[in-house]
Amino acid sequence: MLYTSTTGTGKDLVLLHGWGFNADLFNTLIEKYQNQYRITKIDLPGHGRSEDVAGGMDEWCDEIIKILPKNPILLGWSLGGLLAINIATKIQLSRLILIASSPNFVQNKNWTYGIDADNFRQFSNTLELNLAKGLKRFVSLQTKDKSQLKSLNQSIDTLPASTMALNQGLDILLTTDLSDQLLALKIDKKVILGNKDALIPRKIQTWYQLNNIQTLMLDTGHLPFLDNEFSL
């Protein structure tokens, strides 16, 4: 069973977080927009307060779909963006918003907009050696807001992801290519990137724009929604 929490009034907006974190990462964003949207945050399988779900991306997405409101705006950050694209191929959404995300995180001979697979594994292996410490260090590089950092660090300490979920999520990030599926979607799409993001190369902005996907580049790292300039 997946953890979910809903607050606010307005059109339904659903938030999907990334690898290793939990939905409390979005608390500042929720406070900012809860008077404009009815916002649902979800802990991904095996993350935070959610139970593990066997299988891979499709099984994860099927569980998420069970608790989604009808025709929502779906926002996915990082790994959550991949899941959001896959969900959009399965059910009707009113809008898809990708934050610091890509339909394919890893570069290959046909895709130059990702990062090197070995570098990605090295990054994830370093985090897994001490997940809480690694995630805190990662967040500290993204924001200098002391109140944000305190809240996020508490959440990281109290709501760790399971080893099973970390391995599943890493496999999704390393093996998934949804570029064709994203381009085939006939819904409104928006992408928000950070020009200092070490995981999503900024040159992917060119690919998004060439394919007529609205794209905004902020002067941030991998957590653009923590920046004061962020706007849905």
N, C-alpha and C positions, 0 to 999 in steps of 0.2 A: 504494500500500500504506500502511495506517495503522499508526502506532506504538502498541504496547500493552505494558503491563507489569502483572504480577499478583503479589500478595504476600498473606500471611496465611492464616488457616484459618477455615472456617465457611461460612455461606451466602454466595452470590455477590452482591457489591455492585459495580456498575459506575458510574464517575464520568465525567461529560461536562462539560468546562469551557466558558468563554464566549469571546466575540469578542476576538481579538488575543493571547490568552494561550496557555498550553500546560498539559498535565496535571500538571506539577510544582507548579502552584498548590495542588494537593491534598496535597502531601507531609506537611504537619502533620496533616491529617485522617487520612491513612493510618496514620501512626505511632500515632495515638490509638485507632484501631479495628481494627488488623490482627490482634489476638488474638480479635476477635469475628466478623470477616467475612473472606472471601476476596475481596480488593479488586483490581479491574482498573481501571487508569486508561488513557485513550485520548487521544492528540492528535487533535483534529479535522482534517479534510482541510485541507492547506496550512498547518497550524499546527504549531509545534514540529518534531518529527521525521517528520511524516507528509507524504506526497506530495499534490499537488493532485488534486482530483477534479472533473471537468467537470460542469456542470449546476447544480442548486439543492438545495433541502432534501431532496427525495426521493432524489436520487442520493447525497447525503452520508449519509443515514440507511441506505440500502441497503448502503453500504460498512461502516458501523458494525455493522449487524446480522450481517454475515458473521463477525465476530470475537466476538460476544457469547456468553457461556455460556448454558446453558439456564435459562429461567425466573428471571432475576436480579431483584434490586432495582436499579432504574435511578434514579440521582441526576443531575439536570441543574441546573447553575448558569447563570443568565442566558440567553444564547443556547443553551447546552446544555439548558436546560429546554424550550425550544421543540422542539429535536430529540428530546428524551426523550418528549414528548407524541406527536409524530408516530410515533416508533418503537413506542409503546404501542398505536397503531392498527393496526400491522402484525404484531406478534408477541406472544406471551404473556409478561407480566411478573408477578412476585409482588407488586411494590409500586412505586409511582412517587413520587419525592421531588423537589420543585421548590424550589430555593434562590434567593431574590431573582430570581424569574422570573415570567412571565406568559404566558398563551396569546395575548396581543396587546399588543405593546409600545407601539403608537402610537394615540393617541386619534382618534376620529372622531365623527360625529353619533350613532352607535349605541353607542359605547364610550367612556366617560368615565374609564376606569381606566388610561389610558396617558399618555404624555408627548407634547407637541407635536412633530410630525414635523420641523419646521424646527429646533427646539431640539436634537432628536436628531442631525440632520445636522451641525449646528454643533459638537456635542460630538465626533462621530466625525471630522469634518474637522480639528478641532484636534489630536486624537490622531494622525491620519495624517501631519501635518506633521513630526512626529518621534515615531514610534510608541513607541520604547523610553523616551524621556524622558516622554511622555504617560502611559504605563502605570505607570511608576515613581511619578510624581506621584499618579496615581489610587490606587495601592496605599498610598502613604504617608498618605493621608487615611483609610484604612480600618483600619490597625493601627499601633501604636507599638512593637511588639515588635521590637527591633533585630535579633535573630537571624532572625526571619521575614523582615524587610525585606531583609536581606543575601542570604538564599537566593533570595527571589523576584526581586530585582533581577538577580542572576547569571543566573537562568533567562530573564528577559526579554531580557538582552543576548545570550545565546548561542543562543536558540531563537526567532528572529523568525518571524512569520507572513508568508506570501507576499502580494503585492499582489492577486493573483487571489482568494485566500481571503478577504482582508479585504473586497473588493468583494462577493463572494458572501454572506458573513456579514451584511454591512450590508443587503443586499437582502432577506435572510430576515427580519431584524429589522424592517424598514420595511414589509414587504408581507404578513406572515403573520398570520392570525387563526385560531387553533385552539380558540376558546372552546367551540364546539359539540362538537368532537371530544373535548375534555377532559371535558366533562360526560357524554358518552356512555360513557366508559370504566367498566367494571364491575370495577375493581380498587381496592385500598387506595391512597389518595392522601394525601400530607402536603405542606404548604407551609410554608417557613420564610422570613420576611421581616425586613428591617431598617427600623426606624422613621425612620432618617436617610438612607435610600436616595434619591438624586436621580434614579435611572432608573426605579424601580418605585414609583409613588405609594402611600403607605401605605393609602389608602382602598380599594385592591384587596382588602385583608383582608375588607372587608364583602362583596364579591362572592363570594369564596371561602367565607365562612361561610354566606351565604345559600344557597349550593349544597351545603352539608353536606360541605365539604372541610376536614379538620383543618388548622388554621392556627396558627402560632406567630409572634409578633412579638418580635424581640430589639432591644435598644438598640444597634444597629449601623448601618452603611451598606450598601453593595452586596456586601460579602463577609462574611456572617454566620458562615460556617464557620471564620473566623479568630478568632472571639470565644471567650473561655473559657467562656461560658454556652451555647455551641452543643452540641446533643445530637441525635443521629439519632432 
